[in-house]
Amino acid sequence: MPYVYLLLCNDGSFYAGWTTDLEQRISRHAAGKGGRYTRAHLPVRLAYAETLPTQREAMQREWALKRCSHEEKCRLAEAWQSRQ
C-alpha cells in the first residue's frame, strides 16, 4: 500500500516522501541511508503519514506536501499526532 509521509528533522524542517513500506523507509532515513536531505539533518522522526489507494496518488500527494508552507506542515503534523 502506498504511503506519503512527513519527517521532522533535527533542525525543525520537514521532509516529504512516499513509499510502499513505511517502516523500512523510516528506518533507512534514520540510519542516514534515506534521501540526501535527511542525511544532512539527522535525527529524523515520523511527523505525519497517510495511506493512498495508488502509487500515482501518493506521488501527487507528496508533490502537494512539498509545496505546503512550513506552518501548514506543522498544523498537519500536529493534527495527525493528536489522532495517534
PDB file with one MODEL, atoms N, CA, C and O in Angstrom:
MODEL        1
ATOM      1  N   MET A   1       0.837  -1.178   0.000  1.00  0.00           N
ATOM      2  CA  MET A   1       0.000   0.000   0.000  1.00  0.00           C
ATOM      3  C   MET A   1       0.886   1.247   0.000  1.00  0.00           C
ATOM      4  O   MET A   1       1.827   1.321   0.791  1.00  0.00           O
ATOM      5  N   PRO A   2       0.621   2.202  -0.839  1.00  0.00           N
ATOM      6  CA  PRO A   2       1.427   3.420  -0.889  1.00  0.00           C
ATOM      7  C   PRO A   2       1.136   4.357   0.288  1.00  0.00           C
ATOM      8  O   PRO A   2      -0.007   4.520   0.715  1.00  0.00           O
ATOM      9  N   TYR A   3       2.192   4.954   0.785  1.00  0.00           N
ATOM     10  CA  TYR A   3       2.112   5.928   1.874  1.00  0.00           C
ATOM     11  C   TYR A   3       2.792   7.214   1.431  1.00  0.00           C
ATOM     12  O   TYR A   3       3.717   7.200   0.619  1.00  0.00           O
ATOM     13  N   VAL A   4       2.318   8.317   1.975  1.00  0.00           N
ATOM     14  CA  VAL A   4       3.025   9.578   1.889  1.00  0.00           C
ATOM     15  C   VAL A   4       3.323   9.966   3.333  1.00  0.00           C
ATOM     16  O   VAL A   4       2.532   9.684   4.233  1.00  0.00           O
ATOM     17  N   TYR A   5       4.472  10.616   3.555  1.00  0.00           N
ATOM     18  CA  TYR A   5       4.869  10.888   4.935  1.00  0.00           C
ATOM     19  C   TYR A   5       5.643  12.197   5.026  1.00  0.00           C
ATOM     20  O   TYR A   5       6.196  12.695   4.045  1.00  0.00           O
ATOM     21  N   LEU A   6       5.661  12.731   6.237  1.00  0.00           N
ATOM     22  CA  LEU A   6       6.500  13.875   6.576  1.00  0.00           C
ATOM     23  C   LEU A   6       7.409  13.451   7.709  1.00  0.00           C
ATOM     24  O   LEU A   6       6.961  12.857   8.690  1.00  0.00           O
ATOM     25  N   LEU A   7       8.684  13.758   7.573  1.00  0.00           N
ATOM     26  CA  LEU A   7       9.632  13.557   8.656  1.00  0.00           C
ATOM     27  C   LEU A   7       9.972  14.915   9.241  1.00  0.00           C
ATOM     28  O   LEU A   7      10.134  15.891   8.510  1.00  0.00           O
ATOM     29  N   LEU A   8      10.080  14.973  10.547  1.00  0.00           N
ATOM     30  CA  LEU A   8      10.547  16.179  11.214  1.00  0.00           C
ATOM     31  C   LEU A   8      12.031  15.992  11.466  1.00  0.00           C
ATOM     32  O   LEU A   8      12.444  15.045  12.137  1.00  0.00           O
ATOM     33  N   CYS A   9      12.822  16.891  10.930  1.00  0.00           N
ATOM     34  CA  CYS A   9      14.276  16.799  11.051  1.00  0.00           C
ATOM     35  C   CYS A   9      14.760  17.533  12.302  1.00  0.00           C
ATOM     36  O   CYS A   9      14.025  18.320  12.899  1.00  0.00           O
ATOM     37  N   ASN A  10      15.989  17.264  12.681  1.00  0.00           N
ATOM     38  CA  ASN A  10      16.592  17.818  13.884  1.00  0.00           C
ATOM     39  C   ASN A  10      16.551  19.343  13.918  1.00  0.00           C
ATOM     40  O   ASN A  10      16.440  19.934  14.993  1.00  0.00           O
ATOM     41  N   ASP A  11      16.637  19.983  12.762  1.00  0.00           N
ATOM     42  CA  ASP A  11      16.658  21.452  12.716  1.00  0.00           C
ATOM     43  C   ASP A  11      15.258  22.058  12.626  1.00  0.00           C
ATOM     44  O   ASP A  11      15.121  23.270  12.459  1.00  0.00           O
ATOM     45  N   GLY A  12      14.212  21.227  12.736  1.00  0.00           N
ATOM     46  CA  GLY A  12      12.839  21.715  12.697  1.00  0.00           C
ATOM     47  C   GLY A  12      12.232  21.752  11.306  1.00  0.00           C
ATOM     48  O   GLY A  12      11.066  22.114  11.152  1.00  0.00           O
ATOM     49  N   SER A  13      12.998  21.386  10.299  1.00  0.00           N
ATOM     50  CA  SER A  13      12.471  21.355   8.930  1.00  0.00           C
ATOM     51  C   SER A  13      11.742  20.035   8.698  1.00  0.00           C
ATOM     52  O   SER A  13      11.877  19.086   9.471  1.00  0.00           O
ATOM     53  N   PHE A  14      10.972  20.000   7.624  1.00  0.00           N
ATOM     54  CA  PHE A  14      10.226  18.800   7.261  1.00  0.00           C
ATOM     55  C   PHE A  14      10.756  18.238   5.947  1.00  0.00           C
ATOM     56  O   PHE A  14      11.233  18.971   5.081  1.00  0.00           O
ATOM     57  N   TYR A  15      10.657  16.906   5.825  1.00  0.00           N
ATOM     58  CA  TYR A  15      10.990  16.205   4.595  1.00  0.00           C
ATOM     59  C   TYR A  15       9.760  15.411   4.190  1.00  0.00           C
ATOM     60  O   TYR A  15       9.217  14.663   5.002  1.00  0.00           O
ATOM     61  N   ALA A  16       9.316  15.557   2.966  1.00  0.00           N
ATOM     62  CA  ALA A  16       8.163  14.821   2.451  1.00  0.00           C
ATOM     63  C   ALA A  16       8.636  13.721   1.513  1.00  0.00           C
ATOM     64  O   ALA A  16       9.555  13.921   0.719  1.00  0.00           O
ATOM     65  N   GLY A  17       8.002  12.564   1.611  1.00  0.00           N
ATOM     66  CA  GLY A  17       8.344  11.457   0.729  1.00  0.00           C
ATOM     67  C   GLY A  17       7.167  10.510   0.586  1.00  0.00           C
ATOM     68  O   GLY A  17       6.125  10.683   1.219  1.00  0.00           O
ATOM     69  N   TRP A  18       7.354   9.499  -0.266  1.00  0.00           N
ATOM     70  CA  TRP A  18       6.346   8.452  -0.421  1.00  0.00           C
ATOM     71  C   TRP A  18       7.053   7.110  -0.492  1.00  0.00           C
ATOM     72  O   TRP A  18       8.225   7.032  -0.857  1.00  0.00           O
ATOM     73  N   THR A  19       6.335   6.061  -0.142  1.00  0.00           N
ATOM     74  CA  THR A  19       6.910   4.720  -0.116  1.00  0.00           C
ATOM     75  C   THR A  19       5.789   3.682  -0.107  1.00  0.00           C
ATOM     76  O   THR A  19       4.625   4.013   0.115  1.00  0.00           O
ATOM     77  N   THR A  20       6.152   2.433  -0.349  1.00  0.00           N
ATOM     78  CA  THR A  20       5.200   1.341  -0.193  1.00  0.00           C
ATOM     79  C   THR A  20       5.490   0.539   1.076  1.00  0.00           C
ATOM     80  O   THR A  20       4.719  -0.352   1.432  1.00  0.00           O
ATOM     81  N   ASP A  21       6.593   0.845   1.759  1.00  0.00           N
ATOM     82  CA  ASP A  21       6.956   0.172   3.016  1.00  0.00           C
ATOM     83  C   ASP A  21       7.398   1.247   4.002  1.00  0.00           C
ATOM     84  O   ASP A  21       8.579   1.587   4.067  1.00  0.00           O
ATOM     85  N   LEU A  22       6.465   1.773   4.756  1.00  0.00           N
ATOM     86  CA  LEU A  22       6.727   2.919   5.619  1.00  0.00           C
ATOM     87  C   LEU A  22       7.770   2.620   6.685  1.00  0.00           C
ATOM     88  O   LEU A  22       8.698   3.407   6.869  1.00  0.00           O
ATOM     89  N   GLU A  23       7.641   1.513   7.383  1.00  0.00           N
ATOM     90  CA  GLU A  23       8.594   1.192   8.454  1.00  0.00           C
ATOM     91  C   GLU A  23      10.022   1.108   7.932  1.00  0.00           C
ATOM     92  O   GLU A  23      10.942   1.679   8.517  1.00  0.00           O
ATOM     93  N   GLN A  24      10.200   0.393   6.829  1.00  0.00           N
ATOM     94  CA  GLN A  24      11.539   0.238   6.269  1.00  0.00           C
ATOM     95  C   GLN A  24      12.094   1.590   5.809  1.00  0.00           C
ATOM     96  O   GLN A  24      13.271   1.880   6.026  1.00  0.00           O
ATOM     97  N   ARG A  25      11.270   2.404   5.187  1.00  0.00           N
ATOM     98  CA  ARG A  25      11.736   3.690   4.678  1.00  0.00           C
ATOM     99  C   ARG A  25      12.143   4.627   5.815  1.00  0.00           C
ATOM    100  O   ARG A  25      13.162   5.312   5.721  1.00  0.00           O
ATOM    101  N   ILE A  26      11.354   4.658   6.884  1.00  0.00           N
ATOM    102  CA  ILE A  26      11.692   5.499   8.031  1.00  0.00           C
ATOM    103  C   ILE A  26      13.007   5.015   8.655  1.00  0.00           C
ATOM    104  O   ILE A  26      13.854   5.826   9.031  1.00  0.00           O
ATOM    105  N   SER A  27      13.171   3.710   8.762  1.00  0.00           N
ATOM    106  CA  SER A  27      14.420   3.144   9.305  1.00  0.00           C
ATOM    107  C   SER A  27      15.617   3.540   8.463  1.00  0.00           C
ATOM    108  O   SER A  27      16.676   3.869   8.998  1.00  0.00           O
ATOM    109  N   ARG A  28      15.456   3.511   7.147  1.00  0.00           N
ATOM    110  CA  ARG A  28      16.557   3.890   6.260  1.00  0.00           C
ATOM    111  C   ARG A  28      16.912   5.368   6.436  1.00  0.00           C
ATOM    112  O   ARG A  28      18.089   5.725   6.491  1.00  0.00           O
ATOM    113  N   HIS A  29      15.899   6.218   6.523  1.00  0.00           N
ATOM    114  CA  HIS A  29      16.160   7.635   6.769  1.00  0.00           C
ATOM    115  C   HIS A  29      16.898   7.816   8.087  1.00  0.00           C
ATOM    116  O   HIS A  29      17.900   8.529   8.146  1.00  0.00           O
ATOM    117  N   ALA A  30      16.409   7.176   9.144  1.00  0.00           N
ATOM    118  CA  ALA A  30      17.007   7.324  10.475  1.00  0.00           C
ATOM    119  C   ALA A  30      18.449   6.827  10.516  1.00  0.00           C
ATOM    120  O   ALA A  30      19.260   7.322  11.299  1.00  0.00           O
ATOM    121  N   ALA A  31      18.763   5.848   9.670  1.00  0.00           N
ATOM    122  CA  ALA A  31      20.122   5.299   9.616  1.00  0.00           C
ATOM    123  C   ALA A  31      21.039   6.109   8.703  1.00  0.00           C
ATOM    124  O   ALA A  31      22.206   5.761   8.527  1.00  0.00           O
ATOM    125  N   GLY A  32      20.513   7.189   8.121  1.00  0.00           N
ATOM    126  CA  GLY A  32      21.330   8.005   7.226  1.00  0.00           C
ATOM    127  C   GLY A  32      21.430   7.444   5.824  1.00  0.00           C
ATOM    128  O   GLY A  32      22.300   7.855   5.057  1.00  0.00           O
ATOM    129  N   LYS A  33      20.551   6.509   5.473  1.00  0.00           N
ATOM    130  CA  LYS A  33      20.589   5.878   4.159  1.00  0.00           C
ATOM    131  C   LYS A  33      19.380   6.256   3.311  1.00  0.00           C
ATOM    132  O   LYS A  33      19.119   5.641   2.277  1.00  0.00           O
ATOM    133  N   GLY A  34      18.646   7.273   3.758  1.00  0.00           N
ATOM    134  CA  GLY A  34      17.489   7.745   3.005  1.00  0.00           C
ATOM    135  C   GLY A  34      17.914   8.817   2.030  1.00  0.00           C
ATOM    136  O   GLY A  34      18.965   8.710   1.399  1.00  0.00           O
ATOM    137  N   GLY A  35      17.112   9.839   1.906  1.00  0.00           N
ATOM    138  CA  GLY A  35      17.414  10.932   0.998  1.00  0.00           C
ATOM    139  C   GLY A  35      18.611  11.762   1.458  1.00  0.00           C
ATOM    140  O   GLY A  35      18.954  11.780   2.640  1.00  0.00           O
ATOM    141  N   ARG A  36      19.225  12.433   0.524  1.00  0.00           N
ATOM    142  CA  ARG A  36      20.381  13.279   0.817  1.00  0.00           C
ATOM    143  C   ARG A  36      20.022  14.347   1.856  1.00  0.00           C
ATOM    144  O   ARG A  36      20.817  14.654   2.744  1.00  0.00           O
ATOM    145  N   TYR A  37      18.818  14.906   1.732  1.00  0.00           N
ATOM    146  CA  TYR A  37      18.407  15.953   2.660  1.00  0.00           C
ATOM    147  C   TYR A  37      18.365  15.433   4.097  1.00  0.00           C
ATOM    148  O   TYR A  37      18.877  16.082   5.009  1.00  0.00           O
ATOM    149  N   THR A  38      17.758  14.266   4.296  1.00  0.00           N
ATOM    150  CA  THR A  38      17.645  13.760   5.664  1.00  0.00           C
ATOM    151  C   THR A  38      18.997  13.334   6.226  1.00  0.00           C
ATOM    152  O   THR A  38      19.212  13.431   7.434  1.00  0.00           O
ATOM    153  N   ARG A  39      19.903  12.871   5.389  1.00  0.00           N
ATOM    154  CA  ARG A  39      21.248  12.525   5.879  1.00  0.00           C
ATOM    155  C   ARG A  39      21.927  13.728   6.507  1.00  0.00           C
ATOM    156  O   ARG A  39      22.683  13.592   7.469  1.00  0.00           O
ATOM    157  N   ALA A  40      21.659  14.900   5.964  1.00  0.00           N
ATOM    158  CA  ALA A  40      22.291  16.124   6.466  1.00  0.00           C
ATOM    159  C   ALA A  40      21.531  16.743   7.631  1.00  0.00           C
ATOM    160  O   ALA A  40      22.012  17.705   8.230  1.00  0.00           O
ATOM    161  N   HIS A  41      20.350  16.214   7.969  1.00  0.00           N
ATOM    162  CA  HIS A  41      19.518  16.824   9.007  1.00  0.00           C
ATOM    163  C   HIS A  41      19.073  15.817  10.063  1.00  0.00           C
ATOM    164  O   HIS A  41      17.982  15.940  10.618  1.00  0.00           O
ATOM    165  N   LEU A  42      19.909  14.828  10.341  1.00  0.00           N
ATOM    166  CA  LEU A  42      19.594  13.804  11.347  1.00  0.00           C
ATOM    167  C   LEU A  42      19.632  14.395  12.744  1.00  0.00           C
ATOM    168  O   LEU A  42      20.328  15.387  12.962  1.00  0.00           O
ATOM    169  N   PRO A  43      18.909  13.824  13.698  1.00  0.00           N
ATOM    170  CA  PRO A  43      17.976  12.715  13.554  1.00  0.00           C
ATOM    171  C   PRO A  43      16.631  13.169  13.003  1.00  0.00           C
ATOM    172  O   PRO A  43      16.302  14.355  13.002  1.00  0.00           O
ATOM    173  N   VAL A  44      15.870  12.195  12.537  1.00  0.00           N
ATOM    174  CA  VAL A  44      14.535  12.466  11.997  1.00  0.00           C
ATOM    175  C   VAL A  44      13.521  11.608  12.740  1.00  0.00           C
ATOM    176  O   VAL A  44      13.854  10.557  13.289  1.00  0.00           O
ATOM    177  N   ARG A  45      12.278  12.079  12.746  1.00  0.00           N
ATOM    178  CA  ARG A  45      11.193  11.268  13.313  1.00  0.00           C
ATOM    179  C   ARG A  45       9.953  11.458  12.462  1.00  0.00           C
ATOM    180  O   ARG A  45       9.766  12.502  11.837  1.00  0.00           O
ATOM    181  N   LEU A  46       9.110  10.440  12.443  1.00  0.00           N
ATOM    182  CA  LEU A  46       7.881  10.491  11.666  1.00  0.00           C
ATOM    183  C   LEU A  46       6.936  11.515  12.285  1.00  0.00           C
ATOM    184  O   LEU A  46       6.612  11.432  13.470  1.00  0.00           O
ATOM    185  N   ALA A  47       6.494  12.483  11.481  1.00  0.00           N
ATOM    186  CA  ALA A  47       5.596  13.529  11.962  1.00  0.00           C
ATOM    187  C   ALA A  47       4.191  13.366  11.390  1.00  0.00           C
ATOM    188  O   ALA A  47       3.227  13.875  11.962  1.00  0.00           O
ATOM    189  N   TYR A  48       4.068  12.655  10.262  1.00  0.00           N
ATOM    190  CA  TYR A  48       2.773  12.525   9.590  1.00  0.00           C
ATOM    191  C   TYR A  48       2.861  11.401   8.569  1.00  0.00           C
ATOM    192  O   TYR A  48       3.895  11.208   7.929  1.00  0.00           O
ATOM    193  N   ALA A  49       1.772  10.667   8.424  1.00  0.00           N
ATOM    194  CA  ALA A  49       1.687   9.629   7.380  1.00  0.00           C
ATOM    195  C   ALA A  49       0.234   9.429   6.995  1.00  0.00           C
ATOM    196  O   ALA A  49      -0.669   9.577   7.819  1.00  0.00           O
ATOM    197  N   GLU A  50       0.023   9.096   5.745  1.00  0.00           N
ATOM    198  CA  GLU A  50      -1.312   8.730   5.275  1.00  0.00           C
ATOM    199  C   GLU A  50      -1.170   7.690   4.183  1.00  0.00           C
ATOM    200  O   GLU A  50      -0.177   7.665   3.455  1.00  0.00           O
ATOM    201  N   THR A  51      -2.169   6.835   4.076  1.00  0.00           N
ATOM    202  CA  THR A  51      -2.182   5.828   3.018  1.00  0.00           C
ATOM    203  C   THR A  51      -3.014   6.357   1.861  1.00  0.00           C
ATOM    204  O   THR A  51      -3.972   7.108   2.045  1.00  0.00           O
ATOM    205  N   LEU A  52      -2.623   5.946   0.680  1.00  0.00           N
ATOM    206  CA  LEU A  52      -3.351   6.336  -0.527  1.00  0.00           C
ATOM    207  C   LEU A  52      -3.611   5.094  -1.359  1.00  0.00           C
ATOM    208  O   LEU A  52      -2.894   4.101  -1.235  1.00  0.00           O
ATOM    209  N   PRO A  53      -4.636   5.141  -2.208  1.00  0.00           N
ATOM    210  CA  PRO A  53      -5.014   3.940  -2.965  1.00  0.00           C
ATOM    211  C   PRO A  53      -3.996   3.506  -4.014  1.00  0.00           C
ATOM    212  O   PRO A  53      -3.853   2.310  -4.272  1.00  0.00           O
ATOM    213  N   THR A  54      -3.283   4.461  -4.625  1.00  0.00           N
ATOM    214  CA  THR A  54      -2.357   4.108  -5.705  1.00  0.00           C
ATOM    215  C   THR A  54      -1.029   4.836  -5.545  1.00  0.00           C
ATOM    216  O   THR A  54      -0.934   5.851  -4.856  1.00  0.00           O
ATOM    217  N   GLN A  55      -0.013   4.297  -6.195  1.00  0.00           N
ATOM    218  CA  GLN A  55       1.305   4.923  -6.193  1.00  0.00           C
ATOM    219  C   GLN A  55       1.228   6.323  -6.808  1.00  0.00           C
ATOM    220  O   GLN A  55       1.853   7.263  -6.316  1.00  0.00           O
ATOM    221  N   ARG A  56       0.468   6.445  -7.868  1.00  0.00           N
ATOM    222  CA  ARG A  56       0.344   7.746  -8.534  1.00  0.00           C
ATOM    223  C   ARG A  56      -0.230   8.797  -7.582  1.00  0.00           C
ATOM    224  O   ARG A  56       0.256   9.927  -7.530  1.00  0.00           O
ATOM    225  N   GLU A  57      -1.258   8.421  -6.838  1.00  0.00           N
ATOM    226  CA  GLU A  57      -1.856   9.364  -5.891  1.00  0.00           C
ATOM    227  C   GLU A  57      -0.886   9.714  -4.765  1.00  0.00           C
ATOM    228  O   GLU A  57      -0.869  10.850  -4.289  1.00  0.00           O
ATOM    229  N   ALA A  58      -0.078   8.741  -4.338  1.00  0.00           N
ATOM    230  CA  ALA A  58       0.929   9.013  -3.309  1.00  0.00           C
ATOM    231  C   ALA A  58       1.962  10.007  -3.827  1.00  0.00           C
ATOM    232  O   ALA A  58       2.371  10.916  -3.106  1.00  0.00           O
ATOM    233  N   MET A  59       2.377   9.835  -5.060  1.00  0.00           N
ATOM    234  CA  MET A  59       3.361  10.748  -5.649  1.00  0.00           C
ATOM    235  C   MET A  59       2.770  12.154  -5.812  1.00  0.00           C
ATOM    236  O   MET A  59       3.463  13.150  -5.601  1.00  0.00           O
ATOM    237  N   GLN A  60       1.506  12.228  -6.184  1.00  0.00           N
ATOM    238  CA  GLN A  60       0.856  13.524  -6.324  1.00  0.00           C
ATOM    239  C   GLN A  60       0.703  14.203  -4.963  1.00  0.00           C
ATOM    240  O   GLN A  60       0.893  15.413  -4.841  1.00  0.00           O
ATOM    241  N   ARG A  61       0.361  13.425  -3.955  1.00  0.00           N
ATOM    242  CA  ARG A  61       0.210  13.985  -2.610  1.00  0.00           C
ATOM    243  C   ARG A  61       1.561  14.445  -2.075  1.00  0.00           C
ATOM    244  O   ARG A  61       1.641  15.484  -1.419  1.00  0.00           O
ATOM    245  N   GLU A  62       2.627  13.688  -2.344  1.00  0.00           N
ATOM    246  CA  GLU A  62       3.972  14.100  -1.931  1.00  0.00           C
ATOM    247  C   GLU A  62       4.308  15.453  -2.549  1.00  0.00           C
ATOM    248  O   GLU A  62       4.809  16.346  -1.866  1.00  0.00           O
ATOM    249  N   TRP A  63       4.035  15.601  -3.822  1.00  0.00           N
ATOM    250  CA  TRP A  63       4.314  16.857  -4.516  1.00  0.00           C
ATOM    251  C   TRP A  63       3.538  18.000  -3.866  1.00  0.00           C
ATOM    252  O   TRP A  63       4.069  19.096  -3.684  1.00  0.00           O
ATOM    253  N   ALA A  64       2.276  17.737  -3.518  1.00  0.00           N
ATOM    254  CA  ALA A  64       1.453  18.767  -2.872  1.00  0.00           C
ATOM    255  C   ALA A  64       2.012  19.122  -1.491  1.00  0.00           C
ATOM    256  O   ALA A  64       2.032  20.294  -1.118  1.00  0.00           O
ATOM    257  N   LEU A  65       2.463  18.124  -0.736  1.00  0.00           N
ATOM    258  CA  LEU A  65       3.043  18.396   0.580  1.00  0.00           C
ATOM    259  C   LEU A  65       4.315  19.228   0.472  1.00  0.00           C
ATOM    260  O   LEU A  65       4.562  20.108   1.296  1.00  0.00           O
ATOM    261  N   LYS A  66       5.112  18.947  -0.536  1.00  0.00           N
ATOM    262  CA  LYS A  66       6.354  19.703  -0.715  1.00  0.00           C
ATOM    263  C   LYS A  66       6.084  21.171  -1.015  1.00  0.00           C
ATOM    264  O   LYS A  66       6.932  22.027  -0.762  1.00  0.00           O
ATOM    265  N   ARG A  67       4.915  21.458  -1.548  1.00  0.00           N
ATOM    266  CA  ARG A  67       4.550  22.831  -1.872  1.00  0.00           C
ATOM    267  C   ARG A  67       3.890  23.562  -0.699  1.00  0.00           C
ATOM    268  O   ARG A  67       3.670  24.771  -0.772  1.00  0.00           O
ATOM    269  N   CYS A  68       3.577  22.845   0.370  1.00  0.00           N
ATOM    270  CA  CYS A  68       2.967  23.460   1.556  1.00  0.00           C
ATOM    271  C   CYS A  68       3.999  24.295   2.310  1.00  0.00           C
ATOM    272  O   CYS A  68       5.198  24.020   2.264  1.00  0.00           O
ATOM    273  N   SER A  69       3.517  25.297   2.988  1.00  0.00           N
ATOM    274  CA  SER A  69       4.404  26.110   3.817  1.00  0.00           C
ATOM    275  C   SER A  69       4.795  25.318   5.066  1.00  0.00           C
ATOM    276  O   SER A  69       4.176  24.306   5.394  1.00  0.00           O
ATOM    277  N   HIS A  70       5.818  25.790   5.746  1.00  0.00           N
ATOM    278  CA  HIS A  70       6.251  25.150   6.983  1.00  0.00           C
ATOM    279  C   HIS A  70       5.108  25.160   7.997  1.00  0.00           C
ATOM    280  O   HIS A  70       4.888  24.170   8.694  1.00  0.00           O
ATOM    281  N   GLU A  71       4.392  26.260   8.080  1.00  0.00           N
ATOM    282  CA  GLU A  71       3.274  26.376   9.010  1.00  0.00           C
ATOM    283  C   GLU A  71       2.183  25.354   8.689  1.00  0.00           C
ATOM    284  O   GLU A  71       1.632  24.734   9.598  1.00  0.00           O
ATOM    285  N   GLU A  72       1.872  25.177   7.423  1.00  0.00           N
ATOM    286  CA  GLU A  72       0.867  24.193   7.024  1.00  0.00           C
ATOM    287  C   GLU A  72       1.305  22.778   7.395  1.00  0.00           C
ATOM    288  O   GLU A  72       0.494  21.974   7.853  1.00  0.00           O
ATOM    289  N   LYS A  73       2.585  22.477   7.195  1.00  0.00           N
ATOM    290  CA  LYS A  73       3.113  21.154   7.566  1.00  0.00           C
ATOM    291  C   LYS A  73       3.042  20.952   9.074  1.00  0.00           C
ATOM    292  O   LYS A  73       2.733  19.855   9.539  1.00  0.00           O
ATOM    293  N   CYS A  74       3.327  22.008   9.844  1.00  0.00           N
ATOM    294  CA  CYS A  74       3.226  21.914  11.306  1.00  0.00           C
ATOM    295  C   CYS A  74       1.804  21.594  11.733  1.00  0.00           C
ATOM    296  O   CYS A  74       1.590  20.726  12.580  1.00  0.00           O
ATOM    297  N   ARG A  75       0.835  22.281  11.158  1.00  0.00           N
ATOM    298  CA  ARG A  75      -0.573  22.041  11.505  1.00  0.00           C
ATOM    299  C   ARG A  75      -0.989  20.615  11.137  1.00  0.00           C
ATOM    300  O   ARG A  75      -1.680  19.949  11.907  1.00  0.00           O
ATOM    301  N   LEU A  76      -0.571  20.155   9.976  1.00  0.00           N
ATOM    302  CA  LEU A  76      -0.889  18.800   9.540  1.00  0.00           C
ATOM    303  C   LEU A  76      -0.289  17.774  10.498  1.00  0.00           C
ATOM    304  O   LEU A  76      -0.963  16.823  10.896  1.00  0.00           O
ATOM    305  N   ALA A  77       0.977  17.968  10.869  1.00  0.00           N
ATOM    306  CA  ALA A  77       1.660  17.046  11.786  1.00  0.00           C
ATOM    307  C   ALA A  77       1.012  17.061  13.166  1.00  0.00           C
ATOM    308  O   ALA A  77       0.838  16.007  13.777  1.00  0.00           O
ATOM    309  N   GLU A  78       0.658  18.229  13.660  1.00  0.00           N
ATOM    310  CA  GLU A  78       0.014  18.326  14.973  1.00  0.00           C
ATOM    311  C   GLU A  78      -1.327  17.603  14.982  1.00  0.00           C
ATOM    312  O   GLU A  78      -1.632  16.869  15.922  1.00  0.00           O
ATOM    313  N   ALA A  79      -2.127  17.808  13.939  1.00  0.00           N
ATOM    314  CA  ALA A  79      -3.430  17.141  13.856  1.00  0.00           C
ATOM    315  C   ALA A  79      -3.251  15.626  13.791  1.00  0.00           C
ATOM    316  O   ALA A  79      -3.999  14.888  14.432  1.00  0.00           O
ATOM    317  N   TRP A  80      -2.271  15.158  13.026  1.00  0.00           N
ATOM    318  CA  TRP A  80      -2.027  13.719  12.894  1.00  0.00           C
ATOM    319  C   TRP A  80      -1.562  13.142  14.222  1.00  0.00           C
ATOM    320  O   TRP A  80      -2.021  12.077  14.636  1.00  0.00           O
ATOM    321  N   GLN A  81      -0.647  13.845  14.892  1.00  0.00           N
ATOM    322  CA  GLN A  81      -0.117  13.363  16.186  1.00  0.00           C
ATOM    323  C   GLN A  81      -1.231  13.261  17.222  1.00  0.00           C
ATOM    324  O   GLN A  81      -1.229  12.339  18.037  1.00  0.00           O
ATOM    325  N   SER A  82      -2.181  14.194  17.203  1.00  0.00           N
ATOM    326  CA  SER A  82      -3.259  14.161  18.188  1.00  0.00           C
ATOM    327  C   SER A  82      -4.194  12.970  17.971  1.00  0.00           C
ATOM    328  O   SER A  82      -4.898  12.567  18.897  1.00  0.00           O
ATOM    329  N   ARG A  83      -4.213  12.405  16.770  1.00  0.00           N
ATOM    330  CA  ARG A  83      -5.043  11.232  16.485  1.00  0.00           C
ATOM    331  C   ARG A  83      -4.335   9.924  16.786  1.00  0.00           C
ATOM    332  O   ARG A  83      -4.974   8.873  16.827  1.00  0.00           O
ATOM    333  N   GLN A  84      -3.038   9.968  16.995  1.00  0.00           N
ATOM    334  CA  GLN A  84      -2.261   8.748  17.244  1.00  0.00           C
ATOM    335  C   GLN A  84      -2.377   8.264  18.675  1.00  0.00           C
ATOM    336  O   GLN A  84      -1.779   7.249  19.034  1.00  0.00           O
TER     337      GLN A  84
ENDMDL
END
